[in-house]
Amino acid sequence: MDAVSATGAGQAGVDDAGVDVAEEDGADDYDVLGVGFGPSNLALAIAIEEHAERCAPGGRIRARFVEQQAAFGWHTGMLLPGATMQVSYLKDLVTMRDPTSPSSFLSYLHANGRIADFINTGTSTPTRLEFHDYFAWAARRVEHLVDYGTRAVAVLPVRGGDGDGPVRALDVVLRDASGSDGATRTVRTRTLVVATGLQPVLPEGVERGGRVWHTSELLPRLAEADAGADGSGPRRFAVIGAGQSAAEAAGHLHARPGAEVHAVFSRYGYSPADDSAFANRIFDPEAVDDFHRAPPGVREMLLGYHANTNYSAVDGELITELFRRLYAEKVAGDQRLHVHRASRPTKLHVPDDGPRPDWAHAGVELDVEFLPTGEATTLDVDAVVYATGYRPVDPTGLLGEVGAWCRRGTDGELLVERDYRLATADPLDVPIFLQGPTEHTHGISSTLLSNVAVRAGEIRDAVLSARGTWARGRP
């Protein structure tokens, strides 16, 4: 988004939606403002709250978080029945930082009377639905720190002295995320933590619509389609992609009574994720240290070697389950699951029937090319589901003029210190921390859950260390 830029606090401007940003005196004042409230900033809120409980009132961090969703939610469109986490429950919001924390997954189980039953399941990987419920439970414990339904639309530098001095605070312009009210308010902070998550990616030229979905919206799209006036929803699907989400989506759709599913990917088959013990050490906290101090060539090498721990890789049990379904249908002579291996979609024709399609009539024509021979096939389906991944949100879109003071390397990527603080140039003297888009500096675990607890503790401690610089005067 294009953010407002200004040279001082309280200046008027226009945000990315054309809303006037009015002058505002007496803005709320915080030590830390977190933008986004997914698992990363939730873990940070817990770390800050636990510090507050253990220190004198004068040593507490005054923190606030804003989240544009109306309530806590984490990949809710893919909370598929039976889908399990790919990480141990011990990699929750707190345990790797402090095993005694009352906000652990085990504490959640105990609070809900399920700890014995969970132990008896004999697994270390809960269902995704249960882990989401754990996140929501933990979020309720710190909800007094969060403004839900609130969107950060601009970041303005606050200059000291006569207006051309160092920037030691930021004014963040906030707006109701519902869009029903254009009014804004401004809060001031001496530290900014940006954790705006990931945004779904579609191939160039493909746009989401009533018949074209991304896996991030799978469940609500299905619910909306099934609630149609005639009670008949889509029955023929194409799923594009070869990763975990693609395989899960194909399996879930295939389980719908009478559904026909075409899985399309350029690999010859689904590739298993490498979750072996030695490979998994790439997600350890110590691996972040190693990665950050490694030269660029070594970083690239490590990401390449271990991409199959996370990217375009599928849980082995799910691969086996899908193949067994495929084989059983061949035996029965009733093929509903079709796998188009070594193939790619080349052309998509979507009927112009608006956001609420009539599923009883013509659907999508999807041309698919078999790469070894160039043979083309046209699939007639009701909906196409793209499992084509996500990309981090560029934080400089929000930062506006402040983003120009964030340093970049020769490759154009933002420079990020080991404690996740952006490397900045004068006159900016405000710590800005990133949670998420740091894979190029901190390794493959940056957008995953493995290190959220440890990272939250490191950022909290960095904020505490920065307090000495605030003694130079409040803006």
C-alpha angles and dihedrals in degrees: 000000000000107000131203115260125203139164097226146020120284098017117149123241144138124272126218092279095049096258117149113247103214127207111267129189126199095028119184111273124217140172090216132021116188119200111206127020109219123126093296098058090034088060089048092050090053092048091051092046092050090051089052091053092054102043139063115273092254092058097054123117112237102220138174132181130199127203127182094211115088091235138002113296133163120191089325092168090067102043088124119179110265096007109140134207119260092218134064119265086241087072090072128130097289119006099090088052100038121000090194095060116127089220097069126122089249090054088051091052091048092049090053096044095244106107096105093046092049091052089051091056086071093219135117093199115074122203115274089242092057094045090051089052088052091052091050090049091051091046091056089057091062100029090120087072096053136079106201121196089035127122128199106224104171143013118210126192118237110212124203129221116014095348100279099072128105120306106242099161139029130219111217117201114217131193137184105270093213090075091225093112125040094198117120136200131197131224126189124221139177092206130036124199114192116200104154095152129215132318123218117256125216127183117269111281095018118115129190117247145138092306101025115071140172117223089244088074099036101118098044091045091052092046091051092047094048091051092065121135095257094043093236117120132183117304105176119065141174117204116199117203144051104231134097095278091050093051092045092049092049091050094047094048092045089056091063109103110269094354121154116210129191113195111201124189139144095234120087090240143345109293119222120242115246103239096156118140099252095044091049090063086081085078095052119112090243089058089062090059091049094047096047095053094042120104117254094260093055092047090054091048093052093048089050095048094050103033089109090066088072117357125077090346131124135206108264095230091054091051090052092048093052092048091050090052090049092050094045090055091050089053092049093044092233108112115192100146114066124183116202101195125190087015139123135197111248106175135020124197114187120186115238097244099130131237093315107053125200098239092197091067138059117324138190124318109212120187113210126191122209099220101210093059106014090238112159127217128184116217119202107208139156096229140007118218116200116207091182099137136236140280129212117257112250104242094206089073088070096037096062112179089002088063090063088066092055110100124233133198127239088271091059094248121132115262111237125189122227091261089056093256116141114245105242141187132223134317091029112092099162121108111239114187127196125213112190115004095074103097091118091059106024105030142244096319093065096098095032134082097247097094105023093110096048093042091052090054092048093051092046090051091048089054090051090050091051092058091090090066091054089063088076088080140293115262 
